[in-house]
């Protein structure tokens, strides 16, 4: 089983445009729909769609539209009431698959809410194999909160996957690297973490050099998603790469979350690193081929491209 923590969830409103977005112009939409959002919520949906057990932990009141939608989807979740409405994130989807996201900051949670979220993860984590901590932090939360959460969960026997960015990512890696079983950055997030130019992280050797200090510090593995270039898996035992299969991109929303879920599904199934990475890219590509915030299932997967091991030097 996998338990996910999404401290700053959202209602994802996807507006599909009839023509390319032009700043300052009036653009007509063809459709608009709302989906439950937040990186951990997305991961839990993909895991559930694949027939594995998943529980999403998040803040929200029983009558909040986000929680109502989760119940409609029959996604198992544990919500911490806050008395505050969930934020609404807007995605503008152009006909060629380009998406523009407008993310709201989210409500300010009290410390009691944050503490209860951690307790819920610990409670649901009993018997689980992975805890996935993902997404941005709510307004006003200490940027080292993820590091504190990881430290609090470290003795519970859970493998921890972290998917965040900026200072929360940096502080977690700085303070509790050995307690992080898996990091899931994209190229820009990795570049920011190691203080380098994203354009320098193009060839495999440069990426390996950038990730090496993270592994040396104790991080178990780095799953680097690279968009249309595929993904890489970096561990102390080796590096694997895989190209993205050709798909017609409709929306990139949730592609990285789906890739993370695919990788963890591979772990749960006992697959070797190459096959885990292959499955990760298959799920990420499937998400990109679906409209809006639709999360993929096994029937959506494209033809798999086999991951290959990279031999240094």
DAQUISUL-V226517 format. One record per backbone hydrogen bond with DSSP energy under -0.5 kcal/mol. CO is the residue of the C=O (numbers start at 1). NH is the residue of the N-H. If there is no record, write none. Layout:
# DAQUISUL-V226517
((CO;NH) (CO;NH))
This chain:
# DAQUISUL-V226517
((1;129) (1;130) (2;55) (3;132) (4;57) (5;134) (6;9) (6;59) (9;87) (10;12) (10;37) (11;13) (11;89) (12;14) (12;35) (13;15) (13;91) (14;16) (14;33) (15;17) (15;93) (16;30) (16;31) (22;25) (25;27) (28;18) (31;16) (33;14) (35;12) (37;10) (38;42) (39;43) (40;44) (41;45) (42;46) (43;47) (44;48) (45;49) (46;50) (47;52) (48;51) (53;2) (55;4) (55;57) (56;78) (57;6) (58;80) (61;64) (64;68) (65;69) (66;70) (67;71) (68;72) (69;73) (70;75) (71;74) (74;76) (76;56) (78;58) (79;81) (80;60) (87;11) (87;89) (89;13) (90;102) (91;15) (91;93) (92;94) (92;100) (93;17) (94;97) (98;94) (100;92) (101;103) (102;90) (107;109) (110;113) (110;114) (111;115) (112;116) (113;117) (114;118) (115;119) (116;120) (117;121) (118;122) (119;123) (120;124) (121;125) (123;126) (125;128) (129;159) (130;3) (131;133) (131;161) (132;5) (132;134) (133;163) (138;141) (142;145) (144;148) (145;149) (146;150) (147;151) (148;152) (149;153) (150;154) (153;156) (153;158) (154;157) (159;131) (160;181) (160;182) (161;133) (162;184) (163;135) (165;168) (165;169) (166;170) (167;171) (168;172) (169;173) (170;174) (171;175) (172;176) (173;177) (176;179) (177;180) (179;181) (180;220) (182;162) (183;223) (185;225) (186;190) (187;191) (188;192) (189;193) (190;194) (191;196) (192;195) (197;200) (198;201) (200;202) (203;207) (204;208) (205;209) (206;210) (207;211) (208;212) (209;213) (211;214) (211;215) (212;216) (213;217) (214;218) (214;219) (215;218) (220;236) (221;183) (222;224) (222;234) (223;225) (224;232) (225;187) (226;229) (227;230) (230;226) (231;242) (232;224) (233;240) (234;222) (235;238) (238;235) (239;310) (240;233) (241;308) (242;231) (247;249) (252;255) (254;258) (255;259) (256;260) (257;261) (258;262) (259;263) (260;264) (261;265) (262;266) (263;267) (264;268) (265;269) (266;271) (267;270) (272;276) (273;277) (274;278) (275;279) (276;280) (277;281) (278;282) (279;283) (280;284) (281;285) (282;286) (283;287) (284;288) (285;289) (287;290) (288;250) (288;251) (291;294) (297;300) (298;301) (304;306) (308;241) (309;311) (310;239) (310;312))
